[in-house]
């Protein structure tokens, strides 16, 4: 029995190690850790994407911003940076189209803006904000490295300079230039094959250094638990739906029949309401 248990532990650890080895900067667990408190890497990223030199004074990974509305949706920023001029940057990595939805960019922008002014400050004092989506694919299918989203006055076609900036980065861009090299680094699993030392050093720490590797192991294990929990919720939600459909039960009756109570009951109800 002890040998079987040890064998399962070893196999599980081998799977975790393989997952870590295959992670790239398009995985937000790794990306947010590489850039967290990493001024040098963040300045490199923003300089290339914004095409200007920028001085970052603070940067945090996986920073939660709560909605001002009761019951409103909170957001967690993959990377939240602040420059010396007080301009805020939200940098997100996304591997699927739903995560990079244009209305998500709008929402993130509004949440950033809502925290810029203190009571009594004038609206003209609000600083510029940047929401940057580094999308694994080409969001707009035009082959361009960057897509800048700005507001315009429709009748005059003049730029409406409100200081709100949304940028989509084409993660599939393979040009032989800085942005092309940056995206190649984001796809790279091996830090030795990266172009930019600012990124390779961070990735190497979390893949090869004992302390960083342990952190990633914990993140992968936590993700596995959350994923398993979500899968179980989905299965139970489908069971409840089948009870309602095939047995003509109300939602409450179906939940009772499935033996779902307490916090789990509320979670299943919320899941069904989103479908």
URJO-V84158 format. One line per field, one symbol per residue. ss: DSSP state (H for helix, E for strand, L for the rest). psi: psi as a letter, one per 30 degrees, with the letter a starting at -180 (. if undefined). Layout:
BEGIN
ss = ???
psi = ???
END
This chain:
BEGIN
ss = LHHHHHHHHHHHHHHHHHHHHHLLLLLHHHHHHHHLLLHHHHHHHHHHHHLLLLLEEEEEEEEEELLLLLLLLLEEEEEEEEELLLLEEEEEEELLLLLLLHHHHHHHHHHHHHLLLLLLLLHHHLLLEEEEEEELLLLLLLLLLEEEELLEELLLLEELLLLEEEEEEELLLLLLLHHHHHHHHHHLLLHHHLLLHHHHHHHHHHHLLHHHHHHHHHHHHHHHHHHHHHHHHHHHHHHHHHHHHHLLLLHHHHHHHLLLLHHHHHHHHHHHHHL
psi = eeeeeeeeeeeeeeeeeeeeefklffjfeeeeeefkgieeeeeeeeeeefhlkkjkfkkkkhkkkkkfkkglklljkekjlklfggkkkjjkkkfleefgkefeeeeeeeeeefgfklkfkleffklkkkjjjjkfajeghfglekjkjlkljeffgkkjifgkkkkkkjfgkgliaeeeeeeeeffkfjffglekeeeeeeeeeffekeeeeeeeeeeeeeeeeeeeeeeeeeeeeeeeeeeeefghlleeeeeeefhklbeeeeeeeeeeff.
END
